[in-house]
């Protein structure tokens, strides 16, 4: 078969496409459920304004709690699954020293990963994870 007649492979993997479809369907279901519950019980103007503040604070609390529960464990996962094993490719270090200057090597970058650090333990990223909930 000539190369121009071959079917072109998709640039988007099918698993990502399926995950996107599932997320969009879940979002549509949540939006439809919220619209149905909002139109189900009409309230007077005074009850509506009091309930809006309580609902907004409850929604904010629930959102922060759920995001914290989802992101918290991710910050404690090991980044390099092969860390502290004999086959860890990041444990190999290359360094050099010219004259009497301070030696430079790849341990500065790969050292924390090869030691089995988590996202929270990394030098630059660790400080950024403090602003995330969890």
C-alpha angles and dihedrals in degrees: 000000000000116000094242091057096053116108111257115241116240117257092214114066113235093237091059090048092051092047090052092050092050092050093048091048090050091050091049091050091050092048092049091048092049092049092048093050092045093054095041099076116030113201134199120261095259095048091045095056093047093047093048094063093047092046092049093051091046091049092049092049093048092047093050091046094050094045090048091051091050099043099036096073091044090061090058099048119111110252097206110048090193094055116136092013127115092244097055107132092199092060091073109096130194121196141169139191126199118202110311097332122122111278117255124206145156092256089088090066104029099032099086092044094048090050091061098255124173126226089264092056099052116110102238103016093047093067091049092052090063090075092055117090119250 
